[in-house]
Amino acid sequence: MTTRIDARFAELAKEGRSAFVTFLMAGDPDPLTSLDIIKALPKAGADIIEIGMPFTDPMADGPSIQAAGLRALKGGMTLRKTLEMVRGFRKEDDTTPLVLMGYYNPIYIYGVDKFLSDAKTAGVDGLIIVDLPPEEDDELCIPALEAGLNFIRLATPTTDDKRLPAVLANTSGFVYYVSITGITGAAAADSKVVGDAVARIKRHTKLPVCVGFGIRTPQAARAIAEKANGAVVGTALVDALRDSLDAQGQATAKTVAAVADVVASLAQGVRGAKQAAE
């Protein structure tokens, strides 16, 4: 079964370019503005959209994304409302792949079977669940694959060749390589190191490899896109959103455009990699 994610990567391969993958937190700074921002992303140049599921204890997130989750929770965002947001997006866009990213706890509380059924019906294409290792595949990964959703796994610089086959065993859609060179949103990813890591992962899988972490500028996005099948940007977008808010942390008339503008400039960086790679 081909998902929207598979279809998008097939299209991009024909175009000879890498994917630009964006991440934003569902419900940040409020549910309505959040939906407006997500709707603006494809036009601005996003090929795939990752939507964070806000959670009270986001252990793997840096300060910017933690703050975004707290803003969303304060604005009343829930997992059910996140799925409603996906439905709202799908009314106007039936092709852009949507991936939900977050932690297992809210899904467990929602009920795995109900969540997978509701997510699929809403128009979700894939899941990235950062705190479920391959040893727990029966919990969510296998049921998600059976429900027709891609289950996207994270690989890191510490995922060695012995560990990689386990990480990749039930992965689908793409592999998300976290190029950690410091805390979230700090150091820029080193494109040479990333290139070597991507090549190593590709020896174990035919799946596209997307790289996230430390990409804040069009130049950095271009450098990564030359080495990988996709560049993932989150913190830079979350920061642009935060900087557009008023003193009370509420959305302003500038909020949607502030994020879309950053997406557009980063997308140009990713698209510029096509020429460089030829």
Beta strands, then each sheet from edge to edge (+ up, - down):
strand 1: 19-25
strand 2: 48-52
strand 3: 98-102
strand 4: 126-129
strand 5: 150-151
strand 6: 153-155
strand 7: 175-178
strand 8: 209-212
strand 9: 230-233
sheet 1: 5+ 4+ 3+ 2+ 1+ 9+ 8+ 7+ 6+
end
